[in-house]
Amino acid sequence: MKFDEYRSHDGLGLARLVQRGEVSAEELLEAAMARCDAVQPAVRALVRRLDERARQRASRLRGHEGAFAGVPFLVKDLFQEIAHEVHGCGSRALAQVRADESSDFVRASEAAGLIIFGQTNTPEFGAKNVTEPQANGASRNPWDLRRTPGGSSGGSAAAVAAGIVPMAGANDGGGSIRIPAAACGLFGMKVGRGRVSTGPAVAEGMFGAVAQGVVSRSVRDTAAMLDVLQGPQPHAPYWMPPSPGYLAALERPPRALRIGYSTDSPIGTPVDAQAAAAVEDAARLLQSLGHQVEPAAPPVDGMALSKDFLLMWFGMQAALVAEVRRRTGAPLSDFEPDTRVMAALGASTRGAELLACHQRWHEHTRALARFHERYDLWLSPTLAGPPLPIGQNATPPALHLVASVLIKLGLARALRSASVLEDTVRKNLGWTPYTQLANLTGRPAMSVPLYWTPDGLPLGVQFVGALDAEATMLQLAAQLEQARPWFGRVPPEPAASAARA
């Protein structure tokens, strides 16, 4: 199969070709691998190939069971473990460690007929909104190789945007599906807490803030994949009752929705004019489709929420580093400087502080619920500006040195003073101040690729819904996709993009 024909179909379209006998799973896999060979040196989307494993699975495919039977697929190298394969999580400390068992995500994906042939790049432990791990190098945005594809599912988004696969595995603990989707011109949905299992190795990532999912080129692929992934697992700490069917829901248009929108940064940081323009453009489109749209924002203290997010995030990093060291005996030097600082901050947090922080999460949830009493959805930028240049968010070595000295002196808590923490929020979340709300509250959110800057860079917009709003949100996304199609918008070939760099 030639690449142009391969890229002209989404995942369900490719599966239909297999079902009709017009192409084999082996042919699709070879097309995906050939595309990967062609663009991987430029975009660095993958960290590991599993070609022979994939060829064996494709050759054994009999019949056409599963919504995506025969479709090539990639999983994220973070919390999407494949039994007996290396699961590095973007860290040198885990570079040779193999998973004991497959994640529920991988089991469900393969049961649906997807053929996994590689693992995609992620920052160490998914802890950043860009994908530039020291262990594997930076992934690059196919729309402009000088820029980041976002994070932490940046490798997956780069792979999909570059045409390697029609969709790829992703997960989201603070925006990690929506951020790269927005940066790469893709659709990305973070489902509500408990909708999809994150187990069995991780029962509830960061108190349920983490959700499994995909980045895709079409809404229907995400909807069909959610049908595949949803449902209870016996080891899950909680779960949402399964929906009758998300793909089937797309056959119906959404009802007229009431949508509040805003563009101001919740943490008071600058917002690029293009990010505001993307929201204003989306608001006009929504109004033309019969929805009621007006300026409004959730009554949430954005700085307080962001500090509560980071406090829990630091705690998770401390727990991850401690567990990896226990399992592998890895020295602290095997972890990146930023990770060591985050882990030290988390380790300096007292139990009572963490419990108080978690209680404030519930206060943020109640505030968002009050907003949803009046509005079905909140519309905002996904990103406060276009994709960042590679390296722009890197911590200066001098700051690493200061932090390491304080940690050695047992003064890590000094890094958590009110002023330092607020500066940390502004520096690290200034580009992505809108996405953490949905994670803390456990509500569904999606980034929809409706806007490109005059320079040709994607800049998605975000919708945050109420509890159990996934079906309505997918219906709206499909309506927007029909009104403003994006599937045919593809980035320049890597050689052309490299020439601009």
Secondary structure, 3 states (H helix, E strand, C coil): CCHHHHHCCCHHHHHHHHHHCCCCHHHHHHHHHHHHHHHHHHHCCEEEECHHHHHHHHHHCCCCCCCCCCCEEEEECCCCCCECCECCCCCHHHCCCEECCCCHHHHHHHHCCCEEEEEECCCHHHCCCCCCCCCCCCCCECCECCECCCCCCHHHHHHHHCCCCCEEEEEECCCCCHHHHHHHCCEEEECCCCCECCCCCCCCCCCCCCEEEEEECCHHHHHHHHHHHECCCCCCCCCCCCCCCHHHHCCCCCCCCEEEECCCCCCCCCCCHHHHHHHHHHHHHHHHCCCEEEECCCCCCHHHHHHHHHHHHHHHHHHHHHHHHHHHCCCHHHCCHHHHHHHHHHHCCCHHHHHHHHHHHHHHHHHHHHHHCCCCEEEEECCCCCCCECCCCCCCHHHHHHHHHHHHCCCHHHHHCHHHHHHHHHHHHCCCCCCHHHHHHCCCEEEECCCECCCCCECCEEEEECCCCHHHHHHHHHHHHHHCCCCCCCCCCHHHHHHHC
